Amino acid sequence: MDVVVLGASGTIGRAIVQEALKRKHEVTAAVRHPESLQLEHERLQVIAVDILNPASVAAAVRGHGEVISAYGPDPGAELDLLAAAVSLVEGLEAAGVSRLLIVGGAGSLKTESGERLMDTPGFPESVKPLAAAHADAYEIYRSCELDYTYVSPAASIQPGRRTGQFRIGLDRLIVDEEGDSNISVEDFAVAMVDEMEEGNFSRTRFTVAY
C-alpha cells in the first residue's frame, strides 16, 4: 500500500511509519519540519505539510491511497486539533482521497460506570483540555463523508515492546484484571497498520489495550 502519515515526527507517528515500512508499504511522512524526522529508508519519502492548511494537506495526500493522521497539538494549542480535523477533511476531499485513519484520544471512551473516561473522578485536570479537543474532533470526523476510522488508545500509552497481542473494543475503555488500561506505542502502531491493511472498522471507532 501507499500511505501518507501526517504527524510522523511524533512518538506515535514515527512508530506507525516504522511499522508500515516493516510490512513493505510505501510511506510518505508528512511533517511540519522534514529535518525533524531522522529516518531514512528506500521506501520512505519525507515531505513538508501544514496540517492546518487544507491546500497543503491536499498537495501532500493527492495520488495516495491511504492517509493516517498522528497529529498532536503543541501544549496550550489543544484547539488546533479541531482546526486540523476540518483541514484534513477538506484537504482529502479536494484531493479525491477518501480513506483516513486518525490517532485519537481515550478520554471520550465509556467506562464501566457509563461515564466518559475524561469525566471520571481522578482524571488528570492537566489532560482534560486535550481530551476534550480529541472528543470534539471525533465529532467532526463522524459528520464527514470520508471513509474514516478513529482509533483510540488505552488510557495509558507509552513506549514499550511490540508484542502484536492486544484486545480490541469499540466505544468502551478496555481494562485488565487490575482495572488498568495500557498499550505500548509499538502495539498501537501495529493496530493502526492492521486496520489500514484490513479495513475492519470503516466509518467508526475502535480502541486497543492489553
N, C-alpha and C positions, 0 to 999 in steps of 0.2 A: 504494500500500500504506500501511497504518497501522502504524508501527513505534515501539516504545519502546526508547530507547538508555539503558542504565544505565551510569554512569561517564562521562557525556557531557562533564564538565568537564575531563577529562584530554586530553592531546595527541591520542591516537588516537581517543578518543570524540568529541571535538569535530570531528575530520576526518570521521568517519563521519556525524555529524549534518549537516555541510555538504554532503557528497556526496549523502546521501539527499534533502535539500532541493533540491539542484541538479536531481535527477531527478523532482521534483514529488511526492514522497511526503509524507504527513502524519507529522510526527515529534513524539514526546513525549520530551523529555530528562529523565531521572530522575536526580537528583543529591542528594548529602547536603546541600549548601548551595546552593539555587537562585540566590542572589545571585552565586555564583562563576562562573556561565555568562553572560558578557556577549554574548549573541546575541539578536537579535530578527528574527522572520520571521512572515509571515502564516500559514504552515503549521507553526509551531513552538510547542509548549506546554512550559513548564518546570515540573516538579513536584519535591517533596521525596520522597526514599526512603531507607530504611535497608536496604542490601542484605544486611546480616547478620540481618535480621528477616524471616522468611517471610511474616508477615501484612502487613508493609509492602510487600514485593515483590508479593504477591498484589493488594493495592489498587492498585499502580502499573500492573500489566500487564493487569488484568481488562478484557475488552472489546476488547483489541488483538489483531491477527493475528500480528505478528512481534515478537520480542524479541531485542535484541543487547546482550550484556554486554561492556563495555570496562573493567570494574572492575579497578583496580590497587591493591594494598595499600600502606599507608604503609611507609617503610623501618623494618625491625625487626619488622613485623607481618605477615610473609610468610604465616604460617599462617592469616591471615584469608581467604586465597584458598580454603582448604578449607571454612571456615565459610560463605563466600559461595556456593560451589558447592552445598552442601547446602541453603542458604536459597533459592537460585534454583530448584532442582528442586522443593522443597516448595511454594514460592510459586506457581510456574507451574502445578503440578498442582492446587493449591487453587483457582486462578483459572480453570481449564479452558483454559489456553493451552498448546499442545504444541510450538510452533516456537521454538527457541532457538539463536542463533549466539553463539559465545564467542570473544573475542580471547584467544588462548592464548599459550604461550611456545614458544621454539625449542629449548630445552635437551634435550627428550626426542626430537627428531628424530634419525634414524640418519645417521651419516657414512659415508664411503666404506669405512672400516675395519670398519664394523658396530657401532661403539660409539655410544652416545648422545653428542650434542654436549657435554652437560654433564659427561661422563666422560672427555673427551679432554684430553691434556696442553695446558696453556696456557689452558684455560677459566678466566676470572677467578674467584678464590675469593669475591670480594665478591658475585658474582651467583649463586653456587650455591644459597643458601637460597631465592631467588626461583624459580630454575629447578626446584628440587626440589618446591616448593609447586605450581607450574604442572603438573608431571608427575603429582603426586598428585591434583590437582583434575581432571585429564583422566580419571583412572580413575573418579572419581565420576560424571562425565558418561557415560562408557562403560557404566556399570552401571545407568543410569536408564532410564525408559520414554519420555522425551521424544524428539521429533524434533529432535535436536541436530546442530549442525555446529561442530567445533572448528577454529579457523583459526590456524595457527602462522605467525608472520612469518619472515623471513630471520634469520640470526644477528645482523645489524645492521639496525635500523630507525631512521631519522632523518627529520626534516622535510626536504622537498626539493620536487621537481617532480611534478606529476600528468601522467604520460605515457599511462596506460592500457595500457601494454605491459609484460608480465612473463610469467614462466613459472610453471606450476602443477605441483605434485607432491603426493605423499601423505605417507608417513612418512619420506622421505629428504630430508635437507638439500640444497637447491639451491645450487650454487656456479657461478661463472663460470669462464672460462678461466684466470684467475689464482688460482683457489681461494677467491675471496671470495664472501660471501653477503650481499647487500644488498637492501633495498627502502625506498622512501620511505614516510613516513606517509600521504601523499596517495594513492599507488597501492595501499597496503594497504587503505585505505578503499574504493577502487574495487572491490577483490576482495571485500570484505565485502558491499557493496551488490549487486554482481553475484550473489553466492550467495543473498542474500535474495530477489532477483528470480527467479532461475533454479532454485534448489534442486537443484543437481547433486550435492551431497555429503551426503545425508541419513544421519544416524547414523554419521558417520565424521569423519576429519580430513583437511584438506589444507593445503598451505603454498604461499607465493608468494615469488618472488625474481626478480632480473634475470638 
